[in-house]
Amino acid sequence: MNIDNLKLRTKGLIPLVIMTLVVAGMVAFGAAKLAAISDAAGEIIEHRDVAAVDLVRATRAMMEAPYSAFGALLYDPNAPEGKIAVAGFPKAIADANMFFDEGSKLAPDKAGEISKFKDRFQAIAGKAKRPIEIGKAIPPLSLGRKIKPEELDQFAEGAVLMAEIDMQTRTLISDIVEFNSKLIAENAQAAADLRAQSSQATTLLVAVGTLATLLAGAFALWLSSAKIAAPLAQLAGRMVALAKGELTVHIEGQNRRDEVGDMARAVLVFKDAAVENARLGREAVARSAEAEGEHGRNEEAQRSAIEQERAVVVLSIGAALSRLAAKDLTFRMPADIPEAYRKLQADFNEAIAQLQDAMRSVAGSADAIQSGTHEIATASDDLSRRTEQQAAGLEETAAALDEITATVKRSAEGANHAREVVVAADGDVKKSAVVVRQAVEAMGAIAKSSGQISQIIGLIDEIAFQTNLLALNAGVEAARAGDAGRGFAVVASEVRALAQRSADAAKEIKGLISTSTTQVDQGVKLVGETGKSLERIMAQVTEINDVVAGIAAGAKEQATALQEINTAINQMDQSTQQNATMVEQSAAASHSLSQETAQLSSLVEQFKVGGASDGSAMRRELQKVAPHAFEKPVRRPAPSAPAPAPKLKVANGSAVSKSKESWNEF
Amino acid sequence: MSNVSEKTAVAAREMIAFLVASQEFCVDVMSVREIRVWTPATPIAHAPNYVVGVVNLRGAVLPIIDFAARLGFPPTQPTTRHAILVAQIGERSVGLLVDGVSEILTVTQDQIQPPPRVGAEIASKFVSGVVAIQNRMICVVTLDSLVAQSVDSMAA
């Protein structure tokens, strides 16, 4: 293995370089993922959801347009409610156009469909102008006012137009609601994808980071234990054995090209020298013990100095790596290191400084992302609140429409009742006409009888006249007869008096009859006029009947139309409530995104990248950690890695339950 | 009645009263033959304006004189309620057209006053006296003077 041939300095740097590369890769991957997620979430929240809300507002304004047209048709144009209705119509059209345009701008890929909706609405709004003109032209509906037939025709024309407009508006609104539901579903899908992506990225980041750290740590451990410490310890053992005089000991690693190899070769030289010395000693046993002891001491001192130097280096490197494994990037290798290893110390410090800078920028990015996701969550909350307000407004509109529907129904019932009353009056008038005709006939009969009586009276008068003449003649004859006719004269006188009384009575009756005839004539005239009046009343009542029937039919149609509008508003209300739910879910998603970002931040914060405040703590930890430098970094990620997962689940669960609660409240 | 009979016993005259132009006149009942209802008369050419014409009275030709016109009043427009008084003047019978016949009065001589001698002599020629009873003024007509000239002239 050629790792043995690398210099110790290089071996010490390899884990550092791997660590740096892993951290840099994680940071780059996390930053790219977060930027992509942030962009997508921004698109959903700032454009797509707002476009959906704009469409809902547009439907609200579209509802307002026919509603205003109805008002303009029904109410007095000079009354406040009429003015509001007439003024509300163009405003509703302008609002709807504005919301359509905003929706097109916010969702350019849906602009074609939104523009079609807008065109359809323009066509409907163009039709609604005619009923408003009719509403201005004809007098308003009011109790007791007669409606002229032409006005009723106009009114009916307006009602028919309004029915058509209402149907088209309903169709259009249901299309828009369907389209909007699709849009919102797309948004929800996109948000869900985003969340899955985010969660996936986080999991990936944590898993890869943990794995890479583990691998790098293991590799560093293996490298420093198997490739640095073990050969050195072995060599030290051999050197100790050699120092003890076991000259037969075998020195390994002479073919290694690193410092250990150099040391092995040097030890071999020492061993050879020792063997030589032993041989020389055995040859010159006679040499003085002082000289021999001094020689041994010198050799001992030199060997121990080298060993001490290496032990210090290994200890420093081990401590530094242990701090690195403990995610402490503030640690620097101390300067009290042998001259030969100064370069190793400088390179280690440089690498760890680079790593510290990289981690610091990662922490900054994570903070920025956290604040961004926090803003997204706030915006989602605002959106959710506004959607709830809109739903409440729609509910109020539905309630107001219910009231209007009830009023129109009542007026329809009133019109029906009026129609029944008019029918009854019509029947009474017809009966009265028959009675009047009979009265006229009776009067005619009375007049005829009076004429006959008059004739009879004339006859009686004539007879009285004749009788009078006869009596006079009798009187004349009696007078001529002288005394003989005296009695006869008395009888003639009596007869004449009777005839006179008959004539007087006949004259009186004639006068009475004549008065009666005049009165009967007058009565006939009056009864005839009454009959004509009744006929006129009958014609008017028939007209009223027609008008009232028209009003009743119109009111019934209005009631039906209003019922349909009510249904549409209720559907809109439900859609808005569903929107509110979806927005709540979106808010919850952004909250959980925020929490996950916070977790990312906390993960990054585990790396100590600066801060003089915890320097002493770090030092204490270093002292504690130093003896077990290769145990803790291996264990620590293991318990910390699974920890976020349940936390994440809990966070999600709480978010869901919260949204459910709020849905129930809603 | 008994009173009347006593008076008549003194100097009673039966007079028949009639109306012409809203005035009451009377003639002696003995000069009246009968009273008839107006029947249309046949006009006579060249007759005076007060002669209405002639009628057939049971086969005899009876001239009819409009009494009002004869007295100078506007001519009468006769109807079935007008009466014809058939009077006996001398040997002739003459029909007098009057507005109506009222009654038969019993008048004593002292109740008849002479007509006022003022003014027209023609009037006094026809009226021989005035009866004033019970707030009534009744002129007593002299038939002879009334008819004499006219009937004579007509006959001539």
Interface residues (C-beta under 8 A of the other chain):
Chain A: E462 F465 Q466 N468 L469 L472 N473 G475 V476 A479 R480 R486 A489 V490 S493 R496
Chain B: M1 S5 E14 I16 V29 M30 V32 R33 E34 I35 R36 V37 T80 R81 A83 V101 E103 I104
